Each structure stands twice: as structure tokens, then as C-alpha cells.
Amino acid sequence: KAEELFLNKNKRVSIVSDYSEIKKFYSKWITQKSEKEKQFFALSTINLIERNSNDLNFLKHILAAVVFSFDKRIYAPDKSIELLTKSEEKIEKSKLTDELKNEFSYLTNLYKGFVNLRSERIEEAAQNFDFAQTFKNNGVSAKLYKAITENRFSNYENAVQLISEIIDYDKNRLN
């Protein structure tokens, strides 16, 4: 839905083809097995995003943040957090429905939590996972990773409580 909004609002061929190229290189970065090819597609994705002129498109910042947080060669957690924060600001200003805004806000905070967890900033990760749940109460991923942070803090009762809530949610969903 967000892609439709950006591409319909910006009918200029250059913006549409730029974003298509970004998605293509990002997809190839994810699927490549060869480290050399992964590096090529990671750097190409970042270069295309940095050259892209559509400043309203928060999706490109999310894609870049994921590359910066999971590619070994260009790992830059602070840059990733910065891009996710920029995405959040653009999400809030976008013309998406409140439901979609909440979904994207959930994802950006979830990704911030992943970055902080990977960087051993456990307290910040726990805060991100808590904040993500304010946008999506039944956000199972945020709840699961919050349980992981609770376990890291040796708050075993809280971790078990969160896992129990996830199991109850899944049981209800299956019924």
C-alpha cells in the first residue's frame, strides 16, 4: 500500500524506476550466497537509496537500515537507527491510513529493537520492543524479542509470562 501511494503520487518515470532498482538490488542482496556478490548488492542498494530523490519514501530508508544492520561488511547500527527514526518521522507525516501508519511504526520500532539487541544495547532493545507493542498489541515478534531481553536481564518470570501470552494468543488464533 505504501509503495502504491509513493508511486502513484510520484508518476515521474525516474522515481518509479529508481525505486524498482532499489528493490531489485535489495532482493538480490538478501538471496545471494556468495559473499562477494552480497557485498556488491549491499553497496549498490545503499548507493541507489542515497541518490534517490524521493524524500517522502520511508520504505527506502527502512531497506537501507536493514542493510546497515545485517550486512557484515558495512555494519553501522547507529546509521541504521538514524534511518529508522527518519522513517518514523516520514510515516507520521504520510497520507497512509492510521492502520498502516501503526503497522509501519510497529515495524520500525521492531527493527530498532533488533539493531539494539544485535549491538548488545539490551535496555534500548527492550524499550523498542515495548514501544512497538503500543502500535500493535498482538505484535508477537515484539513480544517474543521482549521476552529474550527479559531473559538477558535474568527476569525469568517476566520472560515466561511473555512466552505464555504468545502461546495463549496462538491457541486462541488456532481455535
C-alpha beads as a LAMMPS data file, in Angstrom:
LAMMPS data file: protein, C-alpha beads

175 atoms
174 bonds

1 atom types
1 bond types

-500.0 500.0 xlo xhi
-500.0 500.0 ylo yhi
-500.0 500.0 zlo zhi

Masses

1 110.0

Atoms # bond

1 1 1 0.000 0.000 0.000
2 1 1 2.828 2.381 0.836
3 1 1 4.525 1.611 -2.477
4 1 1 1.283 2.335 -4.328
5 1 1 0.975 5.669 -2.541
6 1 1 4.539 6.742 -3.383
7 1 1 4.474 5.512 -6.953
8 1 1 1.039 6.958 -7.753
9 1 1 1.889 10.281 -6.127
10 1 1 5.208 10.491 -7.982
11 1 1 4.433 9.485 -11.521
12 1 1 7.833 10.601 -12.758
13 1 1 9.436 7.665 -14.510
14 1 1 12.808 8.295 -12.862
15 1 1 11.387 7.914 -9.338
16 1 1 9.476 4.756 -10.220
17 1 1 12.452 3.149 -11.970
18 1 1 14.847 4.211 -9.179
19 1 1 12.653 2.559 -6.560
20 1 1 12.291 -0.558 -8.724
21 1 1 16.083 -0.759 -8.981
22 1 1 16.438 -0.326 -5.223
23 1 1 14.018 -3.201 -4.619
24 1 1 15.771 -5.364 -7.206
25 1 1 19.229 -4.862 -5.676
26 1 1 17.869 -5.275 -2.131
27 1 1 16.197 -8.568 -3.092
28 1 1 19.401 -9.808 -4.662
29 1 1 21.356 -8.807 -1.545
30 1 1 19.003 -10.930 0.572
31 1 1 19.160 -14.005 -1.658
32 1 1 22.824 -14.139 -2.672
33 1 1 25.031 -16.849 -1.201
34 1 1 28.354 -15.545 -2.482
35 1 1 29.889 -13.018 -0.066
36 1 1 31.382 -11.036 -2.934
37 1 1 28.019 -10.731 -4.695
38 1 1 26.249 -9.919 -1.410
39 1 1 28.701 -7.067 -0.878
40 1 1 28.118 -5.765 -4.404
41 1 1 24.335 -5.749 -3.970
42 1 1 24.504 -4.253 -0.457
43 1 1 26.652 -1.360 -1.651
44 1 1 24.563 -0.930 -4.800
45 1 1 21.368 -0.787 -2.736
46 1 1 22.817 1.848 -0.419
47 1 1 24.190 3.902 -3.337
48 1 1 20.844 3.866 -5.136
49 1 1 18.997 4.869 -1.975
50 1 1 21.375 7.730 -1.274
51 1 1 20.968 9.012 -4.847
52 1 1 17.173 8.596 -4.868
53 1 1 15.418 11.962 -4.846
54 1 1 12.038 10.856 -3.481
55 1 1 12.441 12.062 0.085
56 1 1 8.911 11.069 1.170
57 1 1 9.511 7.374 0.561
58 1 1 10.192 5.985 4.021
59 1 1 10.440 2.453 2.617
60 1 1 13.835 3.173 1.076
61 1 1 15.141 4.256 4.492
62 1 1 13.827 1.056 6.072
63 1 1 15.556 -1.022 3.378
64 1 1 18.833 0.853 3.898
65 1 1 18.536 0.436 7.669
66 1 1 18.171 -3.320 7.268
67 1 1 21.256 -3.465 5.044
68 1 1 23.273 -1.378 7.514
69 1 1 22.198 -3.573 10.401
70 1 1 22.676 -7.009 8.870
71 1 1 25.411 -6.776 6.252
72 1 1 28.732 -7.755 7.834
73 1 1 30.901 -5.503 5.698
74 1 1 29.001 -2.249 6.159
75 1 1 27.522 -2.893 9.598
76 1 1 26.560 0.507 11.032
77 1 1 23.983 0.184 13.815
78 1 1 23.852 3.915 14.595
79 1 1 23.235 4.734 10.928
80 1 1 20.505 2.095 10.901
81 1 1 18.788 3.626 13.956
82 1 1 19.080 7.079 12.370
83 1 1 17.387 5.854 9.166
84 1 1 14.628 4.099 11.098
85 1 1 13.983 7.275 13.099
86 1 1 13.826 9.242 9.841
87 1 1 11.337 6.654 8.536
88 1 1 9.157 7.081 11.611
89 1 1 9.007 10.835 11.051
90 1 1 8.013 10.327 7.423
91 1 1 5.427 7.689 8.372
92 1 1 3.756 10.129 10.745
93 1 1 3.579 12.808 8.024
94 1 1 2.400 10.394 5.318
95 1 1 -1.114 10.123 3.944
96 1 1 -1.407 6.464 4.885
97 1 1 -4.370 5.288 6.914
98 1 1 -3.885 5.157 10.675
99 1 1 -3.896 1.363 10.466
100 1 1 -0.987 1.344 8.001
101 1 1 0.859 4.024 9.949
102 1 1 0.609 1.837 13.036
103 1 1 1.829 -1.198 11.115
104 1 1 4.882 0.638 9.776
105 1 1 5.574 2.256 13.159
106 1 1 5.448 -1.214 14.693
107 1 1 7.960 -2.472 12.133
108 1 1 10.379 0.439 12.506
109 1 1 10.427 0.026 16.288
110 1 1 10.782 -3.732 15.944
111 1 1 13.770 -3.233 13.624
112 1 1 15.279 -0.693 16.035
113 1 1 14.964 -3.336 18.723
114 1 1 16.733 -5.888 16.509
115 1 1 19.579 -3.447 15.842
116 1 1 19.964 -2.620 19.522
117 1 1 19.778 -6.279 20.536
118 1 1 22.433 -7.202 17.995
119 1 1 24.594 -4.331 19.309
120 1 1 24.197 -5.592 22.882
121 1 1 22.225 -2.483 23.874
122 1 1 19.704 -4.643 25.688
123 1 1 17.936 -1.892 27.622
124 1 1 17.297 0.147 24.465
125 1 1 16.140 -3.002 22.666
126 1 1 13.653 -3.747 25.459
127 1 1 12.313 -0.188 25.177
128 1 1 11.959 -0.541 21.391
129 1 1 10.060 -3.822 21.732
130 1 1 7.759 -2.275 24.361
131 1 1 7.134 0.766 22.174
132 1 1 6.459 -1.430 19.145
133 1 1 3.664 -3.131 21.086
134 1 1 1.923 0.219 21.575
135 1 1 1.282 0.198 17.821
136 1 1 0.236 -3.436 17.643
137 1 1 -0.923 -5.068 20.873
138 1 1 -0.768 -8.565 19.467
139 1 1 2.672 -7.990 17.940
140 1 1 4.030 -11.458 18.591
141 1 1 7.518 -10.706 17.265
142 1 1 7.935 -7.704 19.580
143 1 1 6.649 -9.747 22.495
144 1 1 8.997 -12.648 21.716
145 1 1 12.059 -10.419 21.485
146 1 1 10.977 -8.553 24.616
147 1 1 10.986 -11.976 26.338
148 1 1 14.540 -12.507 25.068
149 1 1 15.606 -9.164 26.567
150 1 1 13.906 -10.057 29.853
151 1 1 15.839 -13.331 29.860
152 1 1 19.080 -11.398 29.267
153 1 1 18.231 -9.263 32.331
154 1 1 17.613 -12.505 34.301
155 1 1 13.949 -11.513 34.680
156 1 1 12.862 -15.095 34.105
157 1 1 9.335 -14.636 35.466
158 1 1 8.654 -11.799 33.020
159 1 1 10.154 -13.799 30.149
160 1 1 7.981 -16.818 30.970
161 1 1 4.895 -14.587 31.290
162 1 1 5.504 -13.108 27.824
163 1 1 6.043 -16.548 26.274
164 1 1 2.819 -17.739 27.947
165 1 1 0.955 -14.788 26.397
166 1 1 2.327 -15.719 22.968
167 1 1 1.230 -19.335 23.413
168 1 1 -2.237 -18.241 24.578
169 1 1 -2.522 -15.896 21.597
170 1 1 -1.584 -18.699 19.194
171 1 1 -4.026 -21.124 20.829
172 1 1 -6.845 -18.574 20.507
173 1 1 -5.905 -17.816 16.938
174 1 1 -5.896 -21.510 16.011
175 1 1 -9.265 -22.089 17.687

Bonds

1 1 1 2
2 1 2 3
3 1 3 4
4 1 4 5
5 1 5 6
6 1 6 7
7 1 7 8
8 1 8 9
9 1 9 10
10 1 10 11
11 1 11 12
12 1 12 13
13 1 13 14
14 1 14 15
15 1 15 16
16 1 16 17
17 1 17 18
18 1 18 19
19 1 19 20
20 1 20 21
21 1 21 22
22 1 22 23
23 1 23 24
24 1 24 25
25 1 25 26
26 1 26 27
27 1 27 28
28 1 28 29
29 1 29 30
30 1 30 31
31 1 31 32
32 1 32 33
33 1 33 34
34 1 34 35
35 1 35 36
36 1 36 37
37 1 37 38
38 1 38 39
39 1 39 40
40 1 40 41
41 1 41 42
42 1 42 43
43 1 43 44
44 1 44 45
45 1 45 46
46 1 46 47
47 1 47 48
48 1 48 49
49 1 49 50
50 1 50 51
51 1 51 52
52 1 52 53
53 1 53 54
54 1 54 55
55 1 55 56
56 1 56 57
57 1 57 58
58 1 58 59
59 1 59 60
60 1 60 61
61 1 61 62
62 1 62 63
63 1 63 64
64 1 64 65
65 1 65 66
66 1 66 67
67 1 67 68
68 1 68 69
69 1 69 70
70 1 70 71
71 1 71 72
72 1 72 73
73 1 73 74
74 1 74 75
75 1 75 76
76 1 76 77
77 1 77 78
78 1 78 79
79 1 79 80
80 1 80 81
81 1 81 82
82 1 82 83
83 1 83 84
84 1 84 85
85 1 85 86
86 1 86 87
87 1 87 88
88 1 88 89
89 1 89 90
90 1 90 91
91 1 91 92
92 1 92 93
93 1 93 94
94 1 94 95
95 1 95 96
96 1 96 97
97 1 97 98
98 1 98 99
99 1 99 100
100 1 100 101
101 1 101 102
102 1 102 103
103 1 103 104
104 1 104 105
105 1 105 106
106 1 106 107
107 1 107 108
108 1 108 109
109 1 109 110
110 1 110 111
111 1 111 112
112 1 112 113
113 1 113 114
114 1 114 115
115 1 115 116
116 1 116 117
117 1 117 118
118 1 118 119
119 1 119 120
120 1 120 121
121 1 121 122
122 1 122 123
123 1 123 124
124 1 124 125
125 1 125 126
126 1 126 127
127 1 127 128
128 1 128 129
129 1 129 130
130 1 130 131
131 1 131 132
132 1 132 133
133 1 133 134
134 1 134 135
135 1 135 136
136 1 136 137
137 1 137 138
138 1 138 139
139 1 139 140
140 1 140 141
141 1 141 142
142 1 142 143
143 1 143 144
144 1 144 145
145 1 145 146
146 1 146 147
147 1 147 148
148 1 148 149
149 1 149 150
150 1 150 151
151 1 151 152
152 1 152 153
153 1 153 154
154 1 154 155
155 1 155 156
156 1 156 157
157 1 157 158
158 1 158 159
159 1 159 160
160 1 160 161
161 1 161 162
162 1 162 163
163 1 163 164
164 1 164 165
165 1 165 166
166 1 166 167
167 1 167 168
168 1 168 169
169 1 169 170
170 1 170 171
171 1 171 172
172 1 172 173
173 1 173 174
174 1 174 175
